[in-house]
Amino acid sequence: MKRVYERIKDMRGNLITVNAQGVGLGELARVDLKAGLNVFAWDLRYQEPVKIPKAVYDEGEPTGPLAMPGTYQVRMSVGGKSATEKLTVGMDPRVKTSAADLQKQFDLMLKLRDRQDEMNKAILALRDLRTQLLALEKRLTPVEAVKLDTKAEAKNPLIEQSTALRKKLGVIEDELINANATASEDELHFPTKLNSKLGYLNDAVDSADAAPTAGELAVFEELNTQLEVQFAKWKDVTGKDLPAFNEALRAANTAVVAVR
C-alpha cells in the first residue's frame, strides 16, 4: 500500500489537519485505501487538542472549531507526486447568523483549542517527569532499605530533592486536572479542575451558531488567567528547580532527568 497524505489548508495556508496512510487524526474519518476510488470525509473541524489518556470531562470532550465558510486547499501526495485542488465551504442556508458573529465564535473556539492543547501537553510532560523521578528514587534507594521496608531512602539528599520536586509537580497537576476522576460522576465527588472547566466552556461556545456571550468571554478570561498561574509555576520548575536538581545529579555521577 502506498503511503498517502491528505492535507487541508485554510485560506491563509495554515495546516488544519493531516491524514496519513488512511488513519484519521483528530475528528477525521478512517479511509480504507484500496485500488480504485477512495473517499475521504472531513467533518469541517480543525485539529482537536492533544488528548490526555482517560481524562474525564463534565460535558463531552474538547474539539477544534468548525471551519468558517470560504475557500480551502486539499493536497494529496502519493508516491512522490502531489495534486492540489480547491474546495469551497458554504454557509448552511438554515443558519442566519452573521459572518462577523460566526468569526467571533471561531476565534474563541480556536483560543480554547490552543489553550487546552498547551495545558494537556504540560500535563503529559509533567506526568512523564514524575515517572522519571520515581524511577530515579527507586534506583537510588539502597537494596537493604527496600528489603526491610525502612525509611533509609530519606537519608539520601538526592531522593529528598526528588521527592520535593514531585510534590511541586503534584500541586500543579492538581489544579490542572482531577487525576482521581475515572467517570463523569466523579466530578460530583471531587473539585472541578481547569481541564473540565475549559472543556465545559468549549462545549457551551460550540453549542450554537452564535457569537460567544459576554458571560462566556468573561469566563474564558478568568480561566485563562488561572491557567497562566499554573504555567508560570511549571516554567519555574522546568527553568529553575529541574536544572538545579540535575546539577546535583551530575555531581553525584547520576543520570539526569528531562522534560520530554
Stockholm file with secondary structure:
# STOCKHOLM 1.0

chainA/1-260         MKRVYERIKDMRGNLITVNAQGVGLGELARVDLKAGLNVFAWDLRYQEPVKIPKAVYDEGEPTGPLAMPGTYQVRMSVGGKSATEKLTVGMDPRVKTSAADLQKQFDLMLKLRDRQDEMNKAILALRDLRTQLLALEKRLTPVEAVKLDTKAEAKNPLIEQSTALRKKLGVIEDELINANATASEDELHFPTKLNSKLGYLNDAVDSADAAPTAGELAVFEELNTQLEVQFAKWKDVTGKDLPAFNEALRAANTAVVAVR
#=GR chainA/1-260 SS CCCEEEEEECTTCCEEEEEETTBCCTTCCCCCCCSSCCCCCCCSBCCCCCCCTTCCCSSSCCCCCBCCSEEEEEEEEETTEEEEEEEEECCCTTCCCCHHHHHHHHHHHHHHHHHHHHHHHHHHHHHHHHHHHHHHHHHHSCHHHHHHTCSGGGGCHHHHHHHHHHHHHHHHHHHHCCTTCSSGGGGGTSCCCHHHHHHHHHHHHTTSSSCCCHHHHHHHHHHHHHHHHHHHHHHHIIIIIHHHHHHHHHHTTCCCCCCC
#=GC SS_cons         CCCEEEEEECTTCCEEEEEETTBCCTTCCCCCCCSSCCCCCCCSBCCCCCCCTTCCCSSSCCCCCBCCSEEEEEEEEETTEEEEEEEEECCCTTCCCCHHHHHHHHHHHHHHHHHHHHHHHHHHHHHHHHHHHHHHHHHHSCHHHHHHTCSGGGGCHHHHHHHHHHHHHHHHHHHHCCTTCSSGGGGGTSCCCHHHHHHHHHHHHTTSSSCCCHHHHHHHHHHHHHHHHHHHHHHHIIIIIHHHHHHHHHHTTCCCCCCC
//
